[in-house]
Amino acid sequence: MSKPKQWLYHLLLWAIAIFFFSPIAWIAMASLKDKNGILATPPLFVFQPTLDNYAEFFTRPNVGQYFVNSFLISISAVLVALLVSFMAAYAFSRFKPRGTNFMMFLLLSIRMVPAAATVVPVFLMYSAFGWKDSWLGIMLFYAMFSIPFSVWILKGFIDGVSLRYDETALVNGGSRLHVLFKVVLPQVRPGLIAAFIFNLIFVWNEFLINFLIGGRTTTTIPTALIIGVANTQGTDWTFVATLTTLYILPPIIAIYFFQKYLLVGMTFGTVRGEV
């Protein structure tokens, strides 16, 4: 590729990146403005930044609890899902039960169903079991929804691990659990990280289920955003901007450090030269 074409190509990539990043930059800028600055017409691009919104934000009740709930529920649900998915993917890859392809399709079809379609049965089930506003109940629901996609990702990685590793370990006296966690698991670590990030983003951003079956002790940030968006003077845009800015920081940081694993995860382990 010639130099002018290369420069033009890079310029196009930068333009696309800036275009998609602009809403994030806009909400971050809004969190540093006062209410009049946020609603100013035309918009203010040059202004005196202030941290008053953040100071006021952290004086609100239960703000810290919302972040703790989001972190604990998201991480615990994804870890449980990864443990179950890894063992299921190993079974599908190595033992190949009859109807594996159909079962894999059924698993993935769970993610094809929109969350709104599951609201009524989930609400009735959780009410009957007394799981509403239950940390364990919400965590298990998110883990259930995270398992199908994780199985698909991890099966692709495990398929790429030679069966000879398993046979060598078994011949030398290793147990199946030893093969699973000491031989195969280290070789599919990029897949585990990719599945962890993808599912963490899903659970971190989920609103509907937490809004319906959650409560005071299990409220996560998306639900808190809806609850606190309005006050006696109308929409509290400073609260929206501040909470949103703090809320998107953890996924941005995670994606920045693990972006190379996301490419491998999106290709189900077929692209391995990136890690």
Secondary structure, 3 states (H helix, E strand, C coil): CCHHHHHHHHHHHHHHHHHHHHHHHHHHHHCCCCHHHHCCCCCCCCCCCCCHHHHHHCCCCCHHHHHHHHHHHHHHHHHHHHHHHHHHHHHHHHCCCCCHHHHHHHHHHHHHCCHHHHHHHHHHHHHHHCCCCCHHHHHHHHHHHHHHHHHHHHHHHHHCCCHHHHHHHHHCCCCHHHHHHHHHHHHHHHHHHHHHHHHHHHHHHCCHHHHHHCCCCCCCHHHHHHHCCEECCEECHHHHHHHHHHHHHHHHHHHHHHHHHHHHHHCCCCCCCCC
